[in-house]
Amino acid sequence: MTDLLSPDAFFAASSVDPAVHALRPDYRALLVIIDGIDQHSSAGLTAADELIAQAEAYAKELLAGSPVDELPHIAAWRDAYRAFGAKPQRTRNSLEALTRRAEQGLPRVNALTDIYNAISVLCQIPFGGEDYARYQGPARLVRATGDEDFATTVNGEPTIEHPESGEVVWTDDAGVTCRRWNWRQGPRTALREDSTSALFILDALDPVTDAELHAAADALVDALSALGEDVRATSRLLSRA
């Protein structure tokens, strides 16, 4: 494993490839690093329970008024998936998958994951959450060549897959960390019960504004402040501009 980068060095080296912005010039990624996390905090577990309940109720409200694929940001992500050849009805972006599932009940994983899943639904913005200590090098969003390694599991067994050529993927120095923009994250950098630092990636397309993107990050940081007295956050916005 490479030495862990400081947040400033990580942000400075992270990037979105111009080929991705050629697909969607309106795309922005807000990277947020949070450390000092204690997932066993009783206040944090209570916060997760409350946020999950709010997100489930909000999803029911949204879907009572509109089909899920017509919700504005979900519709934008469906278009983005089509732009690189993915079929959104088969590989749903994370926001759509969570919003659909929230109506019947969100999954419970761990305090970190439960909190960011809930805020993703509440803010209608896709979130990715990674164990920052397990990340190797900076985050890069690129269009895959098809040769990159994606370490995952199939039927409970570790395996290496490869993205399709032209697929939009997040990578670090060790390989792909998330396929199809925000479809499926790999287990190598997944958040665990003992994770004390996390990298969150918030994905935005029009009609979501920068102000709404930053508000979602603020909601995340505020919620995670319940997971310990020493929680600290830093962030950087990656955009075409």
Backbone as CSV, one residue per row, in Angstrom:
resi,resn,N_x,N_y,N_z,CA_x,CA_y,CA_z,C_x,C_y,C_z
1,MET,0.839,-1.191,0.000,0.000,0.000,0.000,0.877,1.245,0.000
2,THR,0.504,2.259,-0.784,1.256,3.491,-0.802,0.967,4.291,0.458
3,ASP,1.851,5.273,0.750,1.627,6.134,1.902,0.337,6.922,1.700
4,LEU,-0.383,7.116,2.803,-1.641,7.850,2.742,-1.364,9.317,2.486
5,LEU,-2.017,9.871,1.474,-1.847,11.282,1.155,-2.577,12.147,2.179
6,SER,-2.037,13.332,2.440,-2.782,14.302,3.232,-3.979,14.755,2.416
7,PRO,-5.039,15.236,3.067,-6.183,15.719,2.292,-5.815,16.759,1.253
8,ASP,-4.937,17.705,1.590,-4.558,18.739,0.621,-3.865,18.130,-0.595
9,ALA,-2.949,17.195,-0.353,-2.242,16.560,-1.463,-3.200,15.699,-2.287
10,PHE,-4.112,15.022,-1.616,-5.103,14.203,-2.308,-5.967,15.057,-3.218
11,PHE,-6.490,16.147,-2.693,-7.349,17.009,-3.492,-6.598,17.606,-4.685
12,ALA,-5.353,18.009,-4.455,-4.579,18.628,-5.523,-4.327,17.667,-6.678
13,ALA,-4.206,16.356,-6.364,-3.881,15.365,-7.399,-5.116,14.709,-8.007
14,SER,-6.282,14.872,-7.397,-7.504,14.248,-7.910,-8.018,15.019,-9.127
15,SER,-8.718,14.312,-10.031,-9.098,14.967,-11.287,-10.276,14.271,-11.967
16,VAL,-10.909,15.021,-12.870,-11.914,14.490,-13.789,-11.346,14.649,-15.188
17,ASP,-11.243,13.547,-15.926,-10.651,13.588,-17.257,-11.521,14.413,-18.211
18,PRO,-10.894,15.207,-19.102,-11.680,15.977,-20.073,-12.628,15.120,-20.901
19,ALA,-12.284,13.846,-21.112,-13.164,12.967,-21.885,-14.496,12.742,-21.171
20,VAL,-14.496,12.828,-19.849,-15.740,12.703,-19.092,-16.570,13.968,-19.247
21,HIS,-15.899,15.119,-19.162,-16.628,16.380,-19.342,-17.111,16.562,-20.778
22,ALA,-16.482,15.870,-21.722,-16.988,15.913,-23.093,-18.358,15.242,-23.176
23,LEU,-18.570,14.218,-22.318,-19.883,13.572,-22.246,-20.903,14.472,-21.565
24,ARG,-20.507,15.041,-20.435,-21.404,15.864,-19.635,-20.628,17.080,-19.120
25,PRO,-20.647,18.182,-19.871,-19.932,19.387,-19.424,-20.448,19.933,-18.089
26,ASP,-21.680,19.577,-17.725,-22.279,20.086,-16.490,-21.880,19.270,-15.264
27,TYR,-21.072,18.221,-15.433,-20.749,17.344,-14.309,-19.820,18.034,-13.316
28,ARG,-20.125,17.834,-12.021,-19.257,18.285,-10.938,-19.150,17.199,-9.872
29,ALA,-17.997,17.105,-9.261,-17.788,16.169,-8.152,-17.292,16.956,-6.953
30,LEU,-17.969,16.801,-5.834,-17.506,17.399,-4.583,-16.891,16.296,-3.741
31,LEU,-15.579,16.396,-3.517,-14.855,15.410,-2.712,-14.794,15.904,-1.270
32,VAL,-15.146,15.037,-0.347,-15.148,15.389,1.078,-14.396,14.307,1.846
33,ILE,-13.370,14.701,2.583,-12.646,13.768,3.452,-13.005,14.089,4.893
34,ILE,-13.428,13.058,5.614,-13.818,13.219,7.014,-13.018,12.228,7.846
35,ASP,-12.392,12.711,8.901,-11.681,11.804,9.799,-12.070,12.075,11.246
36,GLY,-11.522,11.254,12.149,-11.896,11.343,13.556,-13.215,10.666,13.865
37,ILE,-13.593,9.672,13.058,-14.905,9.034,13.172,-14.883,7.890,14.192
38,ASP,-15.916,7.848,15.014,-16.135,6.734,15.940,-17.520,6.172,15.637
39,GLN,-17.573,5.058,14.897,-18.859,4.520,14.480,-19.660,3.880,15.609
40,HIS,-19.022,3.700,16.755,-19.719,3.063,17.867,-20.338,4.089,18.816
41,SER,-20.276,5.354,18.424,-20.899,6.406,19.214,-22.409,6.184,19.264
42,SER,-22.983,6.209,20.463,-24.427,6.003,20.590,-25.202,7.124,19.909
43,ALA,-24.661,8.339,19.967,-25.319,9.470,19.302,-25.331,9.261,17.792
44,GLY,-24.258,8.673,17.265,-24.192,8.418,15.830,-25.195,7.379,15.388
45,LEU,-25.349,6.337,16.188,-26.322,5.295,15.850,-27.735,5.846,15.879
46,THR,-28.018,6.726,16.844,-29.331,7.363,16.906,-29.554,8.258,15.694
47,ALA,-28.507,9.010,15.307,-28.609,9.884,14.141,-28.886,9.078,12.885
48,ALA,-28.221,7.916,12.750,-28.450,7.057,11.584,-29.897,6.584,11.539
49,ASP,-30.432,6.155,12.679,-31.821,5.686,12.733,-32.783,6.789,12.305
50,GLU,-32.565,7.997,12.807,-33.460,9.111,12.502,-33.386,9.494,11.031
51,LEU,-32.193,9.533,10.476,-32.030,9.915,9.078,-32.617,8.863,8.140
52,ILE,-32.430,7.596,8.477,-33.022,6.535,7.657,-34.541,6.690,7.617
53,ALA,-35.150,6.943,8.769,-36.609,7.105,8.822,-37.050,8.301,7.982
54,GLN,-36.312,9.416,8.069,-36.648,10.603,7.281,-36.523,10.316,5.790
55,ALA,-35.472,9.614,5.390,-35.237,9.328,3.975,-36.319,8.404,3.421
56,GLU,-36.712,7.410,4.195,-37.752,6.493,3.736,-39.078,7.228,3.547
57,ALA,-39.402,8.129,4.472,-40.640,8.901,4.346,-40.573,9.841,3.153
58,TYR,-39.400,10.452,2.942,-39.250,11.391,1.823,-39.356,10.670,0.486
59,ALA,-38.779,9.487,0.385,-38.879,8.713,-0.854,-40.327,8.374,-1.181
60,LYS,-41.088,8.003,-0.181,-42.500,7.707,-0.406,-43.236,8.944,-0.918
61,GLU,-42.893,10.095,-0.357,-43.514,11.351,-0.792,-43.147,11.673,-2.244
62,LEU,-41.876,11.521,-2.588,-41.433,11.796,-3.951,-42.119,10.882,-4.954
63,LEU,-42.157,9.598,-4.643,-42.676,8.619,-5.596,-44.197,8.621,-5.669
64,ALA,-44.837,9.251,-4.689,-46.288,9.413,-4.774,-46.661,10.454,-5.812
65,GLY,-45.709,11.357,-6.110,-45.999,12.431,-7.048,-45.375,12.281,-8.410
66,SER,-44.447,11.312,-8.574,-43.744,11.176,-9.848,-43.135,9.789,-9.976
67,PRO,-43.114,9.221,-11.195,-42.353,7.985,-11.401,-40.877,8.247,-11.099
68,VAL,-40.187,7.235,-10.584,-38.804,7.441,-10.155,-37.907,7.923,-11.294
69,ASP,-38.137,7.419,-12.511,-37.253,7.807,-13.617,-37.539,9.200,-14.148
70,GLU,-38.574,9.877,-13.614,-38.855,11.250,-14.011,-38.438,12.269,-12.946
71,LEU,-37.923,11.796,-11.823,-37.368,12.727,-10.838,-36.162,13.411,-11.481
72,PRO,-36.039,14.742,-11.372,-35.095,15.501,-12.210,-33.653,15.002,-12.210
73,HIS,-33.064,14.781,-11.030,-31.661,14.393,-11.034,-31.480,12.944,-11.471
74,ILE,-32.419,12.103,-11.136,-32.357,10.710,-11.589,-32.476,10.646,-13.103
75,ALA,-33.363,11.439,-13.685,-33.500,11.484,-15.144,-32.210,11.957,-15.799
76,ALA,-31.541,12.939,-15.192,-30.273,13.433,-15.729,-29.214,12.341,-15.709
77,TRP,-29.178,11.545,-14.638,-28.197,10.466,-14.551,-28.506,9.341,-15.523
78,ARG,-29.773,9.098,-15.784,-30.123,8.103,-16.805,-29.576,8.542,-18.166
79,ASP,-29.696,9.814,-18.478,-29.155,10.331,-19.739,-27.635,10.203,-19.776
80,ALA,-26.977,10.475,-18.650,-25.519,10.368,-18.591,-25.069,8.929,-18.816
81,TYR,-25.800,7.971,-18.255,-25.449,6.571,-18.463,-25.575,6.187,-19.932
82,ARG,-26.643,6.637,-20.562,-26.825,6.330,-21.986,-25.687,6.910,-22.821
83,ALA,-25.137,8.044,-22.391,-24.095,8.724,-23.158,-22.825,7.883,-23.289
84,PHE,-22.545,6.990,-22.299,-21.353,6.131,-22.439,-21.733,4.677,-22.713
85,GLY,-22.998,4.455,-23.096,-23.392,3.133,-23.572,-24.007,2.211,-22.553
86,ALA,-24.208,2.685,-21.317,-24.841,1.839,-20.295,-26.358,1.906,-20.432
87,LYS,-27.022,0.852,-20.012,-28.480,0.814,-20.046,-29.004,1.084,-18.639
88,PRO,-29.572,2.278,-18.415,-29.952,2.662,-17.047,-31.016,1.790,-16.423
89,GLN,-31.812,1.104,-17.242,-32.820,0.226,-16.661,-32.199,-1.068,-16.130
90,ARG,-30.962,-1.368,-16.546,-30.271,-2.586,-16.081,-29.228,-2.270,-15.021
91,THR,-28.507,-1.165,-15.173,-27.509,-0.757,-14.186,-27.884,0.634,-13.697
92,ARG,-28.610,0.672,-12.599,-29.145,1.937,-12.111,-28.091,2.728,-11.347
93,ASN,-28.079,4.034,-11.555,-27.200,4.888,-10.762,-27.588,4.755,-9.282
94,SER,-26.640,5.064,-8.408,-26.845,4.790,-6.985,-28.023,5.562,-6.418
95,LEU,-28.252,6.780,-6.901,-29.370,7.565,-6.386,-30.701,6.900,-6.723
96,GLU,-30.840,6.453,-7.956,-32.082,5.790,-8.344,-32.278,4.490,-7.560
97,ALA,-31.218,3.715,-7.422,-31.323,2.443,-6.703,-31.762,2.671,-5.254
98,LEU,-31.180,3.677,-4.599,-31.538,3.949,-3.211,-32.946,4.511,-3.090
99,THR,-33.321,5.410,-3.997,-34.652,6.008,-3.931,-35.727,4.946,-4.118
100,ARG,-35.495,4.028,-5.066,-36.441,2.929,-5.261,-36.528,2.063,-4.000
101,ARG,-35.379,1.773,-3.426,-35.363,0.872,-2.279,-35.901,1.539,-1.016
102,ALA,-35.689,2.860,-0.904,-36.089,3.568,0.312,-37.577,3.500,0.556
103,GLU,-38.364,3.416,-0.505,-39.809,3.366,-0.340,-40.232,2.142,0.485
104,GLN,-39.476,1.057,0.338,-39.774,-0.178,1.076,-38.874,-0.358,2.297
105,GLY,-37.815,0.420,2.382,-36.900,0.325,3.514,-35.459,0.279,3.061
106,LEU,-34.657,1.237,3.517,-33.246,1.290,3.137,-32.459,0.172,3.819
107,PRO,-31.391,-0.315,3.169,-30.546,-1.327,3.805,-29.793,-0.727,4.981
108,ARG,-29.479,-1.550,5.959,-28.663,-1.128,7.097,-27.322,-1.842,7.001
109,VAL,-26.245,-1.060,6.975,-24.903,-1.616,6.774,-24.019,-1.301,7.976
110,ASN,-23.696,-0.033,8.152,-22.976,0.467,9.315,-23.335,1.944,9.439
111,ALA,-22.954,2.567,10.548,-23.398,3.941,10.806,-22.993,4.892,9.684
112,LEU,-21.751,4.791,9.228,-21.275,5.670,8.154,-22.097,5.502,6.883
113,THR,-22.249,4.274,6.463,-22.970,3.990,5.223,-24.445,4.349,5.356
114,ASP,-25.045,4.024,6.495,-26.463,4.328,6.688,-26.710,5.835,6.617
115,ILE,-25.825,6.617,7.224,-26.002,8.076,7.229,-25.855,8.642,5.828
116,TYR,-24.818,8.232,5.098,-24.661,8.860,3.784,-25.703,8.369,2.784
117,ASN,-26.172,7.138,2.906,-27.265,6.675,2.053,-28.528,7.502,2.290
118,ALA,-28.829,7.760,3.557,-30.027,8.531,3.883,-29.937,9.951,3.333
119,ILE,-28.789,10.582,3.482,-28.649,11.962,3.002,-28.664,12.010,1.479
120,SER,-28.145,10.975,0.832,-28.228,10.897,-0.623,-29.683,10.964,-1.074
121,VAL,-30.543,10.188,-0.419,-31.971,10.196,-0.775,-32.604,11.535,-0.433
122,LEU,-32.318,12.063,0.736,-32.920,13.318,1.170,-32.526,14.494,0.280
123,CYS,-31.281,14.498,-0.202,-30.790,15.598,-1.042,-30.912,15.290,-2.525
124,GLN,-31.260,14.042,-2.870,-31.385,13.597,-4.258,-30.099,13.838,-5.050
125,ILE,-28.996,13.420,-4.446,-27.668,13.513,-5.045,-26.953,12.180,-4.823
126,PRO,-26.331,11.593,-5.858,-25.572,10.354,-5.644,-24.348,10.596,-4.756
127,PHE,-24.159,9.721,-3.780,-23.000,9.758,-2.888,-22.214,8.464,-3.063
128,GLY,-20.902,8.572,-3.036,-20.038,7.410,-2.898,-19.260,7.544,-1.603
129,GLY,-19.090,6.459,-0.866,-18.339,6.494,0.380,-17.232,5.459,0.371
130,GLU,-16.008,5.894,0.612,-14.840,5.002,0.584,-14.058,5.124,1.891
131,ASP,-13.401,4.045,2.280,-12.484,4.090,3.421,-11.215,4.794,2.955
132,TYR,-10.996,5.999,3.452,-9.876,6.808,2.957,-8.526,6.131,3.234
133,ALA,-8.415,5.421,4.354,-7.152,4.764,4.702,-6.808,3.637,3.738
134,ARG,-7.796,3.125,3.006,-7.570,2.032,2.063,-7.439,2.517,0.626
135,TYR,-7.621,3.817,0.432,-7.435,4.392,-0.900,-5.941,4.486,-1.192
136,GLN,-5.547,4.264,-2.422,-4.139,4.307,-2.803,-3.942,5.372,-3.885
137,GLY,-3.408,6.510,-3.468,-3.217,7.603,-4.408,-4.492,8.418,-4.570
138,PRO,-4.490,9.383,-5.496,-5.640,10.266,-5.668,-6.796,9.598,-6.404
139,ALA,-7.947,10.270,-6.360,-9.137,9.807,-7.081,-9.140,10.415,-8.482
140,ARG,-9.426,9.574,-9.476,-9.472,10.052,-10.862,-10.710,9.471,-11.533
141,LEU,-11.489,10.334,-12.155,-12.655,9.890,-12.918,-12.273,9.913,-14.391
142,VAL,-12.328,8.739,-15.030,-11.830,8.593,-16.401,-12.798,7.740,-17.218
143,ARG,-12.573,7.725,-18.518,-13.242,6.751,-19.377,-12.289,5.574,-19.542
144,ALA,-12.748,4.400,-19.192,-11.888,3.223,-19.115,-11.382,2.788,-20.482
145,THR,-10.196,2.185,-20.472,-9.677,1.535,-21.678,-10.235,0.128,-21.804
146,GLY,-10.656,-0.447,-20.663,-11.120,-1.832,-20.619,-10.092,-2.767,-20.029
147,ASP,-8.873,-2.254,-19.779,-7.805,-3.086,-19.215,-7.682,-2.927,-17.699
148,GLU,-8.347,-1.964,-17.127,-8.224,-1.696,-15.702,-8.783,-2.847,-14.870
149,ASP,-8.207,-3.059,-13.693,-8.690,-4.093,-12.775,-9.756,-3.522,-11.843
150,PHE,-10.810,-4.293,-11.647,-11.832,-3.970,-10.652,-11.956,-5.180,-9.742
151,ALA,-11.400,-5.062,-8.539,-11.447,-6.160,-7.574,-12.813,-6.192,-6.925
152,THR,-13.514,-7.319,-7.046,-14.857,-7.433,-6.512,-15.082,-8.864,-6.025
153,THR,-16.312,-9.208,-5.711,-16.640,-10.577,-5.329,-17.818,-11.064,-6.173
154,VAL,-17.774,-12.324,-6.537,-18.860,-12.968,-7.276,-19.189,-14.264,-6.546
155,ASN,-20.443,-14.394,-6.121,-20.870,-15.566,-5.346,-19.990,-15.782,-4.121
156,GLY,-19.584,-14.662,-3.522,-18.790,-14.722,-2.308,-17.305,-14.949,-2.509
157,GLU,-16.861,-15.095,-3.753,-15.453,-15.359,-4.036,-14.783,-14.122,-4.650
158,PRO,-13.556,-13.781,-4.194,-12.846,-12.644,-4.787,-12.576,-12.884,-6.270
159,THR,-12.738,-11.843,-7.062,-12.480,-11.962,-8.496,-12.084,-10.603,-9.055
160,ILE,-11.472,-10.620,-10.212,-11.086,-9.397,-10.903,-11.927,-9.261,-12.166
161,GLU,-12.653,-8.160,-12.273,-13.389,-7.832,-13.483,-12.710,-6.670,-14.180
162,HIS,-13.157,-6.392,-15.384,-12.639,-5.260,-16.150,-13.807,-4.457,-16.693
163,PRO,-13.750,-3.121,-16.584,-14.830,-2.311,-17.138,-14.844,-2.387,-18.654
164,GLU,-15.953,-1.996,-19.237,-16.047,-1.927,-20.684,-15.276,-0.712,-21.196
165,SER,-14.757,-0.812,-22.401,-14.048,0.316,-22.997,-14.998,1.508,-23.115
166,GLY,-14.569,2.664,-22.642,-15.378,3.866,-22.692,-16.250,4.083,-21.475
167,GLU,-16.344,3.073,-20.612,-17.137,3.199,-19.384,-16.524,4.272,-18.483
168,VAL,-17.354,5.033,-17.801,-16.874,6.048,-16.866,-16.642,5.377,-15.509
169,VAL,-15.412,5.489,-14.996,-15.050,4.814,-13.747,-14.199,5.720,-12.866
170,TRP,-14.342,5.538,-11.555,-13.420,6.138,-10.593,-12.275,5.154,-10.353
171,THR,-11.056,5.665,-10.319,-9.887,4.823,-10.081,-8.956,5.471,-9.069
172,ASP,-8.127,4.640,-8.441,-6.956,5.128,-7.722,-5.743,4.413,-8.305
173,ASP,-4.611,4.439,-7.617,-3.398,3.835,-8.181,-3.482,2.310,-8.275
174,ALA,-4.390,1.688,-7.519,-4.474,0.226,-7.484,-5.530,-0.338,-8.437
175,GLY,-6.362,0.519,-9.014,-7.386,0.017,-9.923,-8.691,0.773,-9.785
176,VAL,-9.742,0.213,-10.348,-11.059,0.838,-10.334,-11.672,0.723,-8.937
177,THR,-12.190,1.826,-8.426,-12.862,1.814,-7.125,-14.381,1.851,-7.271
178,CYS,-14.875,2.365,-8.398,-16.317,2.405,-8.631,-16.594,2.354,-10.123
179,ARG,-17.443,1.457,-10.548,-17.773,1.303,-11.963,-18.999,2.135,-12.351
180,ARG,-19.052,2.438,-13.648,-20.185,3.156,-14.256,-20.581,4.384,-13.454
181,TRP,-19.549,5.221,-13.223,-19.714,6.520,-12.574,-20.098,6.366,-11.107
182,ASN,-21.269,5.865,-10.838,-21.721,5.717,-9.441,-22.672,4.530,-9.297
183,TRP,-22.332,3.467,-10.021,-23.187,2.281,-10.018,-22.779,1.280,-8.941
184,ARG,-21.525,0.805,-8.979,-21.101,-0.230,-8.039,-19.693,0.026,-7.548
185,GLN,-19.556,0.159,-6.213,-18.248,0.349,-5.605,-17.615,-1.002,-5.289
186,GLY,-16.288,-1.028,-5.259,-15.573,-2.267,-4.984,-15.339,-2.485,-3.499
187,PRO,-15.182,-3.728,-3.068,-14.985,-4.027,-1.643,-13.620,-3.585,-1.101
188,ARG,-12.634,-3.394,-1.985,-11.287,-3.045,-1.505,-11.297,-1.773,-0.671
189,THR,-12.059,-0.776,-1.071,-12.080,0.499,-0.362,-13.411,0.750,0.355
190,ALA,-14.200,-0.306,0.522,-15.517,-0.139,1.145,-15.392,0.299,2.602
191,LEU,-16.360,1.076,3.054,-16.417,1.467,4.458,-16.720,0.249,5.320
192,ARG,-16.017,0.155,6.437,-16.181,-0.967,7.347,-16.584,-0.462,8.739
193,GLU,-16.891,-1.400,9.621,-17.272,-1.030,10.990,-16.144,-0.295,11.703
194,ASP,-14.886,-0.592,11.313,-13.756,0.031,11.996,-13.170,1.218,11.231
195,SER,-13.832,1.668,10.177,-13.328,2.819,9.417,-13.392,4.076,10.282
196,THR,-12.275,4.812,10.316,-12.234,6.060,11.099,-12.047,7.288,10.217
197,SER,-11.775,7.071,8.937,-11.682,8.191,7.995,-12.358,7.766,6.694
198,ALA,-13.002,8.701,6.042,-13.783,8.368,4.859,-13.632,9.437,3.787
199,LEU,-13.661,8.969,2.542,-13.739,9.847,1.382,-15.146,9.728,0.820
200,PHE,-15.818,10.850,0.688,-17.142,10.871,0.069,-17.069,11.618,-1.251
201,ILE,-17.724,11.068,-2.262,-17.792,11.690,-3.576,-19.262,11.983,-3.867
202,LEU,-19.579,13.263,-4.013,-20.929,13.700,-4.311,-20.971,14.096,-5.785
203,ASP,-21.840,13.441,-6.559,-21.922,13.647,-8.010,-23.096,14.541,-8.372
204,ALA,-22.850,15.533,-9.221,-23.935,16.433,-9.604,-23.966,16.681,-11.105
205,LEU,-25.169,16.693,-11.643,-25.465,17.134,-13.003,-26.550,18.198,-12.901
206,ASP,-26.702,19.017,-13.945,-27.860,19.915,-13.981,-29.122,19.066,-13.908
207,PRO,-30.143,19.470,-13.153,-30.395,20.812,-12.630,-29.861,21.081,-11.228
208,VAL,-29.092,20.189,-10.621,-28.527,20.439,-9.297,-27.507,21.568,-9.393
209,THR,-27.599,22.527,-8.496,-26.687,23.668,-8.477,-25.503,23.401,-7.558
210,ASP,-24.457,24.210,-7.701,-23.322,24.092,-6.787,-23.756,24.342,-5.347
211,ALA,-24.674,25.289,-5.167,-25.143,25.588,-3.811,-25.833,24.370,-3.206
212,GLU,-26.632,23.672,-3.997,-27.304,22.465,-3.499,-26.303,21.355,-3.212
213,LEU,-25.255,21.263,-4.037,-24.217,20.256,-3.832,-23.482,20.510,-2.514
214,HIS,-23.112,21.762,-2.272,-22.430,22.100,-1.019,-23.357,21.938,0.185
215,ALA,-24.638,22.209,0.000,-25.591,22.020,1.100,-25.702,20.548,1.478
216,ALA,-25.639,19.669,0.480,-25.666,18.232,0.757,-24.427,17.816,1.548
217,ALA,-23.274,18.358,1.167,-22.046,18.048,1.906,-22.129,18.572,3.336
218,ASP,-22.687,19.751,3.506,-22.850,20.300,4.857,-23.761,19.410,5.698
219,ALA,-24.827,18.896,5.080,-25.734,17.999,5.802,-25.013,16.731,6.220
220,LEU,-24.147,16.222,5.340,-23.371,15.028,5.651,-22.429,15.279,6.823
221,VAL,-21.675,16.362,6.741,-20.717,16.680,7.806,-21.439,16.896,9.131
222,ASP,-22.571,17.585,9.086,-23.337,17.839,10.304,-23.803,16.517,10.926
223,ALA,-24.296,15.606,10.090,-24.763,14.320,10.606,-23.611,13.496,11.172
224,LEU,-22.476,13.505,10.480,-21.351,12.687,10.933,-20.646,13.282,12.147
225,SER,-20.951,14.531,12.475,-20.370,15.119,13.683,-20.859,14.394,14.936
226,ALA,-21.944,13.610,14.781,-22.433,12.801,15.903,-21.550,11.590,16.159
227,LEU,-20.648,11.282,15.199,-19.789,10.107,15.336,-18.441,10.470,15.962
228,GLY,-18.458,11.232,17.031,-17.228,11.540,17.732,-17.003,13.026,17.908
229,GLU,-16.227,13.362,18.934,-15.949,14.765,19.235,-14.852,15.350,18.355
230,ASP,-14.092,14.500,17.672,-12.947,14.983,16.897,-13.162,14.874,15.391
231,VAL,-14.417,14.812,14.946,-14.697,14.708,13.517,-14.263,15.994,12.816
232,ARG,-13.472,15.835,11.749,-12.978,16.964,10.962,-13.252,16.710,9.493
233,ALA,-13.540,17.764,8.742,-13.885,17.620,7.326,-13.156,18.649,6.476
234,THR,-12.734,18.199,5.295,-12.172,19.084,4.282,-12.775,18.679,2.941
235,SER,-12.807,19.613,1.989,-13.465,19.309,0.723,-12.853,20.076,-0.439
236,ARG,-13.153,19.590,-1.638,-12.758,20.269,-2.874,-13.771,19.960,-3.952
237,LEU,-14.145,20.982,-4.731,-15.051,20.814,-5.858,-14.249,20.638,-7.135
238,LEU,-14.547,19.561,-7.888,-13.943,19.336,-9.196,-15.011,19.649,-10.248
239,SER,-14.712,20.594,-11.133,-15.663,20.946,-12.174,-14.899,21.282,-13.450
240,ARG,-15.622,21.390,-14.550,-14.998,21.718,-15.833,-14.321,23.093,-15.754
241,ALA,-14.960,24.029,-15.041,-14.387,25.370,-14.918,-13.099,25.351,-14.124
